[in-house]
Structures are given as structure tokens and as C-alpha cells.
Amino acid sequence: MSHNLSVWLVIIAAVVAANLPFVNHRWLAVIPRPGPKALWMHAAELVLLYLLVGGIGLALEQSGGQIYPQGWEFYATTAALFLTLAFPGFVYRYLVHRRG
């Protein structure tokens, strides 16, 4: 797999994963829930999905060669980017989507 394709795959996975908790009522999009999810459940899902996308990125980096060691700055930046990517889903869930 080319480096360019790997980068786009991680970006697309991050956009989908960041918005996934806000567009469905299932826990991790698999386990059904009887009622709506609370905000803390969305936050917990975001953390788990951030780690999942990070693992995908790490696996793709490993397949492309040696893994470059990262400091705390890298993780703080990627977490902030992940939250920024989740903004459309948050707006849809809490500001636009209204139930009758």
C-alpha cells in the first residue's frame, strides 16, 4: 500500500469514527441501548474510537517501515484534531436533530 493511500485511509477512518457516536443510539455502533446515550457515553466512545484509529495508523506505519517514536505533543495534537473532526456529529446530535 502506498504512503499516500495510508494517510488518506487514516484520515477517512478518523472522520467516520469521530462522528459515529453522535449519529446512532447504539454503544460503539454495535450494542443496542433502550434509550438515548448520555454525553459521558459519547465522550467514552470518542476516547475508545480515538485509540482504535490510532492503532490503525500505527499498524499502517509499521507496514510501511519503522515506527517513529512520538512525544506527548503528538498525542495532544491528534486528540484535538479528533475532537475537531467530531464537531459536525456533535452539532447534528445536540443542536440540529430535534425529536417530535
N, CA, C and O atoms as a GROMACS GRO file, in nm:
protein
  400
    1MET      N    1   0.084  -0.117   0.000
    1MET     CA    2   0.000   0.000   0.000
    1MET      C    3   0.090   0.124   0.000
    1MET      O    4   0.189   0.130   0.073
    2SER      N    5   0.055   0.221  -0.081
    2SER     CA    6   0.136   0.341  -0.090
    2SER      C    7   0.118   0.428   0.034
    2SER      O    8   0.019   0.418   0.106
    3HIS      N    9   0.216   0.512   0.056
    3HIS     CA   10   0.212   0.601   0.172
    3HIS      C   11   0.094   0.698   0.162
    3HIS      O   12   0.027   0.724   0.262
    4ASN      N   13   0.069   0.749   0.044
    4ASN     CA   14  -0.041   0.843   0.024
    4ASN      C   15  -0.176   0.778   0.055
    4ASN      O   16  -0.261   0.839   0.119
    5LEU      N   17  -0.195   0.656   0.011
    5LEU     CA   18  -0.319   0.583   0.038
    5LEU      C   19  -0.335   0.556   0.187
    5LEU      O   20  -0.446   0.564   0.240
    6SER      N   21  -0.227   0.525   0.255
    6SER     CA   22  -0.232   0.501   0.400
    6SER      C   23  -0.276   0.626   0.475
    6SER      O   24  -0.356   0.618   0.569
    7VAL      N   25  -0.224   0.740   0.434
    7VAL     CA   26  -0.259   0.865   0.500
    7VAL      C   27  -0.408   0.893   0.481
    7VAL      O   28  -0.476   0.929   0.577
    8TRP      N   29  -0.458   0.879   0.358
    8TRP     CA   30  -0.600   0.905   0.333
    8TRP      C   31  -0.689   0.805   0.404
    8TRP      O   32  -0.799   0.840   0.448
    9LEU      N   33  -0.645   0.682   0.416
    9LEU     CA   34  -0.723   0.582   0.488
    9LEU      C   35  -0.738   0.619   0.636
    9LEU      O   36  -0.846   0.605   0.692
   10VAL      N   37  -0.631   0.666   0.697
   10VAL     CA   38  -0.638   0.706   0.838
   10VAL      C   39  -0.726   0.830   0.854
   10VAL      O   40  -0.802   0.839   0.950
   11ILE      N   41  -0.717   0.926   0.762
   11ILE     CA   42  -0.799   1.046   0.770
   11ILE      C   43  -0.947   1.012   0.757
   11ILE      O   44  -1.029   1.062   0.833
   12ILE      N   45  -0.981   0.927   0.662
   12ILE     CA   46  -1.121   0.887   0.643
   12ILE      C   47  -1.172   0.808   0.764
   12ILE      O   48  -1.284   0.828   0.809
   13ALA      N   49  -1.088   0.719   0.816
   13ALA     CA   50  -1.127   0.642   0.935
   13ALA      C   51  -1.149   0.735   1.054
   13ALA      O   52  -1.240   0.713   1.134
   14ALA      N   53  -1.067   0.839   1.067
   14ALA     CA   54  -1.082   0.934   1.177
   14ALA      C   55  -1.212   1.014   1.165
   14ALA      O   56  -1.280   1.037   1.264
   15VAL      N   57  -1.244   1.058   1.044
   15VAL     CA   58  -1.368   1.135   1.025
   15VAL      C   59  -1.490   1.049   1.057
   15VAL      O   60  -1.581   1.094   1.126
   16VAL      N   61  -1.491   0.926   1.009
   16VAL     CA   62  -1.604   0.837   1.035
   16VAL      C   63  -1.613   0.803   1.184
   16VAL      O   64  -1.720   0.809   1.243
   17ALA      N   65  -1.500   0.767   1.244
   17ALA     CA   66  -1.500   0.728   1.385
   17ALA      C   67  -1.535   0.844   1.478
   17ALA      O   68  -1.600   0.824   1.580
   18ALA      N   69  -1.494   0.964   1.444
   18ALA     CA   70  -1.522   1.079   1.529
   18ALA      C   71  -1.671   1.113   1.530
   18ALA      O   72  -1.722   1.163   1.630
   19ASN      N   73  -1.740   1.088   1.421
   19ASN     CA   74  -1.883   1.122   1.413
   19ASN      C   75  -1.974   1.005   1.446
   19ASN      O   76  -2.093   1.025   1.468
   20LEU      N   77  -1.921   0.885   1.451
   20LEU     CA   78  -2.000   0.766   1.476
   20LEU      C   79  -2.079   0.769   1.607
   20LEU      O   80  -2.195   0.730   1.606
   21PRO      N   81  -2.023   0.812   1.718
   21PRO     CA   82  -2.100   0.812   1.843
   21PRO      C   83  -2.223   0.902   1.841
   21PRO      O   84  -2.318   0.879   1.916
   22PHE      N   85  -2.223   1.003   1.757
   22PHE     CA   86  -2.331   1.101   1.757
   22PHE      C   87  -2.444   1.069   1.660
   22PHE      O   88  -2.551   1.128   1.670
   23VAL      N   89  -2.422   0.979   1.566
   23VAL     CA   90  -2.524   0.954   1.463
   23VAL      C   91  -2.603   0.826   1.486
   23VAL      O   92  -2.693   0.795   1.407
   24ASN      N   93  -2.574   0.751   1.592
   24ASN     CA   94  -2.654   0.633   1.622
   24ASN      C   95  -2.676   0.622   1.772
   24ASN      O   96  -2.609   0.690   1.851
   25HIS      N   97  -2.769   0.536   1.811
   25HIS     CA   98  -2.802   0.521   1.953
   25HIS      C   99  -2.745   0.394   2.012
   25HIS      O  100  -2.778   0.358   2.125
   26ARG      N  101  -2.661   0.326   1.939
   26ARG     CA  102  -2.600   0.202   1.989
   26ARG      C  103  -2.464   0.231   2.052
   26ARG      O  104  -2.394   0.324   2.011
   27TRP      N  105  -2.429   0.150   2.152
   27TRP     CA  106  -2.298   0.162   2.216
   27TRP      C  107  -2.193   0.106   2.121
   27TRP      O  108  -2.199  -0.012   2.086
   28LEU      N  109  -2.098   0.186   2.081
   28LEU     CA  110  -1.993   0.152   1.984
   28LEU      C  111  -2.052   0.102   1.852
   28LEU      O  112  -1.990   0.022   1.782
   29ALA      N  113  -2.170   0.149   1.818
   29ALA     CA  114  -2.241   0.117   1.693
   29ALA      C  115  -2.276  -0.031   1.682
   29ALA      O  116  -2.307  -0.078   1.572
   30VAL      N  117  -2.270  -0.104   1.792
   30VAL     CA  118  -2.298  -0.248   1.788
   30VAL      C  119  -2.404  -0.288   1.890
   30VAL      O  120  -2.501  -0.354   1.855
   31ILE      N  121  -2.388  -0.248   2.016
   31ILE     CA  122  -2.473  -0.293   2.125
   31ILE      C  123  -2.594  -0.199   2.136
   31ILE      O  124  -2.576  -0.080   2.160
   32PRO      N  125  -2.716  -0.251   2.120
   32PRO     CA  126  -2.834  -0.164   2.128
   32PRO      C  127  -2.859  -0.113   2.270
   32PRO      O  128  -2.830  -0.180   2.369
   33ARG      N  129  -2.913   0.008   2.276
   33ARG     CA  130  -2.949   0.070   2.404
   33ARG      C  131  -3.097   0.102   2.402
   33ARG      O  132  -3.150   0.140   2.298
   34PRO      N  133  -3.165   0.088   2.515
   34PRO     CA  134  -3.308   0.117   2.517
   34PRO      C  135  -3.341   0.265   2.504
   34PRO      O  136  -3.446   0.300   2.449
   35GLY      N  137  -3.255   0.352   2.553
   35GLY     CA  138  -3.282   0.495   2.548
   35GLY      C  139  -3.165   0.569   2.485
   35GLY      O  140  -3.069   0.507   2.440
   36PRO      N  141  -3.173   0.700   2.483
   36PRO     CA  142  -3.064   0.779   2.426
   36PRO      C  143  -2.939   0.774   2.515
   36PRO      O  144  -2.948   0.750   2.635
   37LYS      N  145  -2.825   0.795   2.454
   37LYS     CA  146  -2.699   0.794   2.527
   37LYS      C  147  -2.675   0.929   2.593
   37LYS      O  148  -2.714   1.034   2.540
   38ALA      N  149  -2.612   0.924   2.708
   38ALA     CA  150  -2.575   1.047   2.779
   38ALA      C  151  -2.446   1.103   2.718
   38ALA      O  152  -2.376   1.034   2.643
   39LEU      N  153  -2.416   1.227   2.752
   39LEU     CA  154  -2.296   1.291   2.697
   39LEU      C  155  -2.169   1.218   2.738
   39LEU      O  156  -2.075   1.209   2.659
   40TRP      N  157  -2.165   1.166   2.861
   40TRP     CA  158  -2.045   1.094   2.904
   40TRP      C  159  -2.024   0.966   2.823
   40TRP      O  160  -1.910   0.923   2.806
   41MET      N  161  -2.132   0.906   2.774
   41MET     CA  162  -2.119   0.786   2.691
   41MET      C  163  -2.060   0.822   2.555
   41MET      O  164  -1.978   0.748   2.500
   42HIS      N  165  -2.101   0.936   2.502
   42HIS     CA  166  -2.042   0.983   2.376
   42HIS      C  167  -1.893   1.010   2.395
   42HIS      O  168  -1.812   0.976   2.309
   43ALA      N  169  -1.857   1.071   2.508
   43ALA     CA  170  -1.716   1.101   2.534
   43ALA      C  171  -1.635   0.973   2.549
   43ALA      O  172  -1.523   0.964   2.498
   44ALA      N  173  -1.689   0.874   2.619
   44ALA     CA  174  -1.618   0.747   2.634
   44ALA      C  175  -1.600   0.678   2.499
   44ALA      O  176  -1.494   0.622   2.471
   45GLU      N  177  -1.702   0.683   2.415
   45GLU     CA  178  -1.691   0.626   2.281
   45GLU      C  179  -1.586   0.699   2.199
   45GLU      O  180  -1.511   0.637   2.124
   46LEU      N  181  -1.581   0.831   2.212
   46LEU     CA  182  -1.480   0.908   2.139
   46LEU      C  183  -1.339   0.866   2.179
   46LEU      O  184  -1.251   0.854   2.094
   47VAL      N  185  -1.317   0.846   2.308
   47VAL     CA  186  -1.184   0.804   2.355
   47VAL      C  187  -1.149   0.666   2.298
   47VAL      O  188  -1.038   0.646   2.248
   48LEU      N  189  -1.243   0.572   2.305
   48LEU     CA  190  -1.216   0.438   2.253
   48LEU      C  191  -1.192   0.439   2.102
   48LEU      O  192  -1.103   0.370   2.052
   49LEU      N  193  -1.271   0.517   2.030
   49LEU     CA  194  -1.253   0.524   1.885
   49LEU      C  195  -1.126   0.598   1.847
   49LEU      O  196  -1.064   0.567   1.745
   50TYR      N  197  -1.085   0.696   1.928
   50TYR     CA  198  -0.956   0.762   1.906
   50TYR      C  199  -0.842   0.662   1.917
   50TYR      O  200  -0.750   0.662   1.836
   51LEU      N  201  -0.850   0.578   2.019
   51LEU     CA  202  -0.747   0.475   2.036
   51LEU      C  203  -0.749   0.374   1.921
   51LEU      O  204  -0.644   0.328   1.877
   52LEU      N  205  -0.868   0.339   1.873
   52LEU     CA  206  -0.880   0.246   1.761
   52LEU      C  207  -0.819   0.305   1.634
   52LEU      O  208  -0.745   0.237   1.563
   53VAL      N  209  -0.850   0.430   1.604
   53VAL     CA  210  -0.793   0.494   1.485
   53VAL      C  211  -0.642   0.509   1.501
   53VAL      O  212  -0.568   0.494   1.404
   54GLY      N  213  -0.597   0.539   1.621
   54GLY     CA  214  -0.453   0.545   1.646
   54GLY      C  215  -0.385   0.411   1.623
   54GLY      O  216  -0.274   0.405   1.570
   55GLY      N  217  -0.452   0.303   1.662
   55GLY     CA  218  -0.399   0.170   1.636
   55GLY      C  219  -0.393   0.138   1.488
   55GLY      O  220  -0.298   0.075   1.441
   56ILE      N  221  -0.495   0.181   1.414
   56ILE     CA  222  -0.494   0.161   1.268
   56ILE      C  223  -0.378   0.238   1.207
   56ILE      O  224  -0.306   0.185   1.122
   57GLY      N  225  -0.359   0.363   1.250
   57GLY     CA  226  -0.247   0.442   1.200
   57GLY      C  227  -0.113   0.381   1.234
   57GLY      O  228  -0.021   0.380   1.152
   58LEU      N  229  -0.101   0.329   1.355
   58LEU     CA  230   0.023   0.264   1.397
   58LEU      C  231   0.051   0.139   1.314
   58LEU      O  232   0.165   0.115   1.274
   59ALA      N  233  -0.054   0.060   1.288
   59ALA     CA  234  -0.036  -0.060   1.206
   59ALA      C  235   0.004  -0.025   1.064
   59ALA      O  236   0.089  -0.091   1.005
   60LEU      N  237  -0.056   0.079   1.009
   60LEU     CA  238  -0.019   0.120   0.873
   60LEU      C  239   0.123   0.176   0.868
   60LEU      O  240   0.195   0.155   0.771
   61GLU      N  241   0.164   0.247   0.973
   61GLU     CA  242   0.301   0.298   0.978
   61GLU      C  243   0.400   0.183   0.991
   61GLU      O  244   0.508   0.186   0.931
   62GLN      N  245   0.365   0.081   1.069
   62GLN     CA  246   0.451  -0.036   1.084
   62GLN      C  247   0.466  -0.110   0.952
   62GLN      O  248   0.573  -0.160   0.919
   63SER      N  249   0.355  -0.119   0.877
   63SER     CA  250   0.363  -0.190   0.749
   63SER      C  251   0.445  -0.113   0.646
   63SER      O  252   0.496  -0.172   0.550
   64GLY      N  253   0.459   0.019   0.665
   64GLY     CA  254   0.536   0.100   0.572
   64GLY      C  255   0.682   0.112   0.609
   64GLY      O  256   0.761   0.163   0.529
   65GLY      N  257   0.721   0.066   0.726
   65GLY     CA  258   0.860   0.076   0.768
   65GLY      C  259   0.869   0.088   0.918
   65GLY      O  260   0.784   0.036   0.991
   66GLN      N  261   0.973   0.155   0.964
   66GLN     CA  262   0.998   0.169   1.107
   66GLN      C  263   0.903   0.272   1.168
   66GLN      O  264   0.873   0.375   1.106
   67ILE      N  265   0.856   0.244   1.289
   67ILE     CA  266   0.766   0.336   1.360
   67ILE      C  267   0.850   0.446   1.425
   67ILE      O  268   0.948   0.418   1.495
   68TYR      N  269   0.812   0.570   1.399
   68TYR     CA  270   0.882   0.684   1.457
   68TYR      C  271   0.828   0.710   1.598
   68TYR      O  272   0.707   0.718   1.615
   69PRO      N  273   0.915   0.723   1.699
   69PRO     CA  274   0.867   0.747   1.836
   69PRO      C  275   0.804   0.886   1.847
   69PRO      O  276   0.856   0.983   1.791
   70GLN      N  277   0.692   0.896   1.921
   70GLN     CA  278   0.619   1.020   1.935
   70GLN      C  279   0.621   1.066   2.080
   70GLN      O  280   0.626   0.984   2.172
   71GLY      N  281   0.616   1.196   2.100
   71GLY     CA  282   0.607   1.254   2.234
   71GLY      C  283   0.463   1.291   2.266
   71GLY      O  284   0.372   1.265   2.187
   72TRP      N  285   0.444   1.351   2.382
   72TRP     CA  286   0.310   1.386   2.426
   72TRP      C  287   0.247   1.490   2.334
   72TRP      O  288   0.124   1.496   2.323
   73GLU      N  289   0.329   1.573   2.269
   73GLU     CA  290   0.276   1.676   2.181
   73GLU      C  291   0.198   1.616   2.064
   73GLU      O  292   0.095   1.670   2.023
   74PHE      N  293   0.247   1.504   2.012
   74PHE     CA  294   0.180   1.437   1.901
   74PHE      C  295   0.040   1.390   1.943
   74PHE      O  296  -0.057   1.409   1.870
   75TYR      N  297   0.031   1.329   2.060
   75TYR     CA  298  -0.097   1.277   2.107
   75TYR      C  299  -0.193   1.390   2.143
   75TYR      O  300  -0.314   1.377   2.119
   76ALA      N  301  -0.144   1.499   2.198
   76ALA     CA  302  -0.230   1.613   2.228
   76ALA      C  303  -0.284   1.674   2.099
   76ALA      O  304  -0.401   1.712   2.093
   77THR      N  305  -0.201   1.684   1.997
   77THR     CA  306  -0.244   1.741   1.870
   77THR      C  307  -0.345   1.650   1.800
   77THR      O  308  -0.446   1.699   1.748
   78THR      N  309  -0.319   1.520   1.797
   78THR     CA  310  -0.412   1.430   1.729
   78THR      C  311  -0.544   1.419   1.805
   78THR      O  312  -0.649   1.404   1.742
   79ALA      N  313  -0.541   1.428   1.938
   79ALA     CA  314  -0.666   1.426   2.014
   79ALA      C  315  -0.748   1.552   1.985
   79ALA      O  316  -0.870   1.544   1.971
   80ALA      N  317  -0.682   1.666   1.977
   80ALA     CA  318  -0.752   1.790   1.943
   80ALA      C  319  -0.808   1.783   1.801
   80ALA      O  320  -0.919   1.831   1.777
   81LEU      N  321  -0.734   1.725   1.709
   81LEU     CA  322  -0.783   1.710   1.572
   81LEU      C  323  -0.902   1.615   1.568
   81LEU      O  324  -0.998   1.640   1.495
   82PHE      N  325  -0.897   1.508   1.646
   82PHE     CA  326  -1.008   1.413   1.650
   82PHE      C  327  -1.134   1.480   1.705
   82PHE      O  328  -1.244   1.457   1.653
   83LEU      N  329  -1.121   1.562   1.808
   83LEU     CA  330  -1.236   1.635   1.861
   83LEU      C  331  -1.289   1.736   1.759
   83LEU      O  332  -1.410   1.757   1.750
   84THR      N  333  -1.200   1.798   1.683
   84THR     CA  334  -1.243   1.890   1.578
   84THR      C  335  -1.320   1.816   1.470
   84THR      O  336  -1.420   1.868   1.419
   85LEU      N  337  -1.275   1.697   1.434
   85LEU     CA  338  -1.346   1.617   1.335
   85LEU      C  339  -1.482   1.571   1.386
   85LEU      O  340  -1.571   1.544   1.305
   86ALA      N  341  -1.500   1.562   1.518
   86ALA     CA  342  -1.627   1.520   1.576
   86ALA      C  343  -1.728   1.633   1.583
   86ALA      O  344  -1.844   1.608   1.617
   87PHE      N  345  -1.689   1.755   1.553
   87PHE     CA  346  -1.779   1.869   1.566
   87PHE      C  347  -1.906   1.857   1.482
   87PHE      O  348  -2.013   1.889   1.533
   88PRO      N  349  -1.901   1.814   1.355
   88PRO     CA  350  -2.026   1.802   1.279
   88PRO      C  351  -2.125   1.704   1.342
   88PRO      O  352  -2.245   1.731   1.345
   89GLY      N  353  -2.078   1.592   1.393
   89GLY     CA  354  -2.166   1.496   1.458
   89GLY      C  355  -2.225   1.552   1.587
   89GLY      O  356  -2.342   1.528   1.617
   90PHE      N  357  -2.145   1.626   1.663
   90PHE     CA  358  -2.194   1.689   1.786
   90PHE      C  359  -2.302   1.792   1.754
   90PHE      O  360  -2.405   1.797   1.822
   91VAL      N  361  -2.280   1.873   1.652
   91VAL     CA  362  -2.378   1.974   1.612
   91VAL      C  363  -2.507   1.906   1.568
   91VAL      O  364  -2.616   1.950   1.605
   92TYR      N  365  -2.495   1.800   1.489
   92TYR     CA  366  -2.614   1.728   1.444
   92TYR      C  367  -2.691   1.671   1.562
   92TYR      O  368  -2.813   1.684   1.568
   93ARG      N  369  -2.622   1.610   1.656
   93ARG     CA  370  -2.689   1.541   1.766
   93ARG      C  371  -2.752   1.637   1.866
   93ARG      O  372  -2.865   1.616   1.909
   94TYR      N  373  -2.680   1.742   1.903
   94TYR     CA  374  -2.727   1.828   2.011
   94TYR      C  375  -2.786   1.961   1.967
   94TYR      O  376  -2.861   2.022   2.043
   95LEU      N  377  -2.757   2.007   1.846
   95LEU     CA  378  -2.807   2.138   1.806
   95LEU      C  379  -2.907   2.135   1.691
   95LEU      O  380  -2.992   2.224   1.682
   96VAL      N  381  -2.900   2.035   1.604
   96VAL     CA  382  -2.987   2.033   1.486
   96VAL      C  383  -3.096   1.929   1.501
   96VAL      O  384  -3.213   1.958   1.477
   97HIS      N  385  -3.059   1.809   1.541
   97HIS     CA  386  -3.154   1.698   1.545
   97HIS      C  387  -3.256   1.719   1.657
   97HIS      O  388  -3.222   1.720   1.775
   98ARG      N  389  -3.381   1.735   1.619
   98ARG     CA  390  -3.489   1.752   1.715
   98ARG      C  391  -3.589   1.639   1.698
   98ARG      O  392  -3.624   1.601   1.586
   99ARG      N  393  -3.635   1.588   1.810
   99ARG     CA  394  -3.738   1.482   1.804
   99ARG      C  395  -3.873   1.545   1.824
   99ARG      O  396  -3.889   1.642   1.898
  100GLY      N  397  -3.974   1.486   1.755
  100GLY     CA  398  -4.110   1.539   1.763
  100GLY      C  399  -4.169   1.515   1.894
  100GLY      O  400  -4.283   1.553   1.918
   0.00000   0.00000   0.00000
